[in-house]
Amino acid sequence: MIRYSCDMCGRSLVPDEDDRYVVKIEVYAACDSMDSDCEDEEFINDFEEDDDEEMENLDSDEMESLEYKTFRYDLCSKCHSKYLQDPLSIKSIRRGRFSEN
């Protein structure tokens, strides 16, 4: 039998009793192209050569970790609701944890 637990709060999720939500996140490099109308093409070529040299020094595992990464999380219904309200935790980062003196 497969056992699930919430990856946010750690609560055990019973398959027939609890709702379980799956969050899948993909992270990859954006493929925005540069304008080809640039006046200083020599600078661009030098930049691309330097970038190519750095990429050649990386092994395949490092290269893959830079290009594409996936994450998968199981959430209980309570954590699912919290996640949908602030998926990047921006509100909690901005809110400092200061004591009231």
C-alpha positions as CSV (number, residue, x, y, z in Angstrom):
1,M,0.0,0.0,0.0
2,I,1.3,3.4,-0.9
3,R,1.4,6.0,1.9
4,Y,1.2,9.7,1.2
5,S,2.0,12.6,3.5
6,C,1.6,16.4,2.9
7,D,4.9,17.8,1.8
8,M,4.1,21.2,3.5
9,C,2.8,20.2,6.9
10,G,3.8,16.5,7.1
11,R,0.3,15.2,7.9
12,S,-0.4,11.6,6.8
13,L,-3.0,11.4,4.1
14,V,-5.4,8.4,4.1
15,P,-6.3,7.5,0.5
16,D,-10.0,6.9,0.9
17,E,-10.6,9.6,3.5
18,D,-8.4,12.7,2.7
19,D,-8.2,14.8,-0.4
20,R,-4.7,14.8,-1.9
21,Y,-3.5,17.5,-4.3
22,V,-0.5,17.2,-6.5
23,V,1.7,20.3,-7.4
24,K,4.1,19.9,-10.3
25,I,6.6,22.6,-11.0
26,E,8.8,22.9,-14.1
27,V,11.8,25.2,-14.2
28,Y,13.6,25.8,-17.4
29,A,15.5,28.6,-19.2
30,A,13.5,31.0,-21.3
31,C,14.4,31.0,-24.9
32,D,14.2,34.7,-25.6
33,S,16.0,35.6,-28.8
34,M,18.1,38.8,-29.1
35,D,17.3,41.3,-31.8
36,S,19.4,40.6,-35.0
37,D,19.5,44.4,-35.8
38,C,22.2,45.0,-33.2
39,E,24.8,47.5,-34.4
40,D,27.7,46.0,-32.4
41,E,27.7,42.4,-33.7
42,E,31.4,42.0,-32.8
43,F,30.5,42.4,-29.1
44,I,27.7,39.8,-29.4
45,N,30.0,37.3,-31.1
46,D,32.6,37.7,-28.3
47,F,29.9,37.3,-25.7
48,E,28.6,34.1,-27.3
49,E,32.1,32.6,-27.6
50,D,32.7,33.3,-23.8
51,D,29.4,31.7,-23.0
52,D,30.1,28.7,-25.2
53,E,33.5,28.1,-23.4
54,E,31.8,28.2,-20.0
55,M,29.1,25.7,-21.1
56,E,31.8,23.3,-22.5
57,N,33.4,23.1,-19.0
58,L,30.2,21.8,-17.4
59,D,29.5,18.1,-17.2
60,S,26.2,16.7,-18.4
61,D,24.6,16.6,-14.9
62,E,25.5,20.3,-14.3
63,M,24.2,21.2,-17.8
64,E,20.9,19.4,-17.2
65,S,20.4,21.0,-13.8
66,L,20.8,24.4,-15.4
67,E,18.4,23.8,-18.2
68,Y,15.4,21.8,-16.9
69,K,14.2,20.7,-13.5
70,T,10.9,19.3,-12.2
71,F,9.4,19.1,-8.8
72,R,6.4,17.2,-7.5
73,Y,4.6,17.7,-4.2
74,D,1.6,16.2,-2.5
75,L,-0.5,18.5,-0.4
76,C,-3.5,18.1,2.0
77,S,-6.6,20.2,1.3
78,K,-5.6,22.9,3.9
79,C,-2.1,23.3,2.5
80,H,-3.5,23.3,-1.0
81,S,-5.7,26.3,-0.1
82,K,-2.7,28.1,1.4
83,Y,-0.5,27.3,-1.6
84,L,-3.1,28.7,-4.1
85,Q,-3.3,32.0,-2.2
86,D,0.5,32.5,-2.3
87,P,2.3,30.0,-4.6
88,L,5.7,31.7,-4.5
89,S,5.5,32.6,-0.8
90,I,5.9,36.3,-1.6
91,K,3.6,37.5,1.1
92,S,5.4,35.4,3.8
93,I,8.8,36.6,2.6
94,R,7.8,40.3,2.8
95,R,6.2,39.9,6.2
96,G,9.1,40.0,8.6
97,R,9.1,37.9,11.8
98,F,9.7,40.7,14.3
99,S,8.7,40.5,18.0
100,E,6.5,43.3,19.5
101,N,8.6,45.2,22.0
